[in-house]
């Protein structure tokens, strides 16, 4: 078994904000959605084997506890990029996951995202 993707939600019209977070901040690449799904809105992002799908949801409510957790090559660099874009990076649980250093951040729509190294 392997994980294919995780999905988070955004409100209608939130795709550009999602791109800012996932591409400019996290460093993923946007990939084209299949034609059969493109009409639903949202956007898909990939880096290595990790894939995040951002789907449009109405009414929208951000995921406050549930979250994707992504292992990144350079945690400090990624966190600095996100902070420079205005995303608050929370280091309070930096050393609480044995074998990893981590931080949490909220995407442009308030969804929780964990980054690990």
ZIWO-V553299 format. One record per residue. SS is DSSP state (2 for helix, 1 for strand, 0 for the rest). D_LAST is the distance of its C-alpha to the last C-alpha in Angstrom with 2 decimals. Layout:
SS:D_LAST, SS:D_LAST
This chain:
0:23.03, 0:20.13, 0:18.90, 0:20.54, 0:19.37, 1:18.83, 1:21.31, 1:21.48, 1:24.73, 1:26.32, 0:29.91, 0:32.48, 0:32.05, 0:28.38, 2:27.17, 2:27.10, 2:24.98, 2:22.55, 2:22.54, 2:21.85, 2:18.70, 2:17.30, 2:18.62, 2:18.90, 2:15.98, 0:13.19, 0:14.67, 0:16.02, 1:19.58, 1:22.39, 1:24.25, 0:27.82, 0:28.70, 0:31.50, 2:34.90, 2:35.74, 2:32.89, 2:32.89, 0:35.69, 0:33.63, 0:31.57, 0:27.83, 1:25.39, 1:22.90, 1:19.68, 1:17.74, 1:14.94, 0:14.97, 0:15.83, 1:14.39, 1:17.39, 1:18.12, 1:21.80, 1:23.20, 1:26.63, 1:29.48, 0:30.69, 0:33.88, 0:34.11, 0:30.50, 0:28.47, 0:24.73, 0:22.46, 0:21.83, 0:20.20, 0:19.43, 0:16.34, 1:14.12, 1:10.44, 1:8.55, 1:5.45, 0:5.71, 0:6.55, 0:6.92, 2:5.79, 2:9.09, 2:11.10, 2:10.45, 2:11.27, 2:14.20, 2:15.47, 2:15.59, 2:17.28, 2:19.68, 0:20.67, 0:21.54, 0:18.86, 0:18.28, 1:14.75, 1:14.75, 0:12.81, 0:15.19, 0:12.92, 0:10.15, 0:10.88, 0:12.59, 0:10.51, 0:11.11, 0:8.69, 0:5.54, 0:5.39, 1:6.40, 1:9.34, 1:12.14, 1:14.50, 1:17.79, 0:18.70, 0:22.13, 0:23.89, 0:22.29, 0:20.14, 1:17.09, 1:13.68, 1:10.36, 1:7.13, 1:3.78, 0:0.00
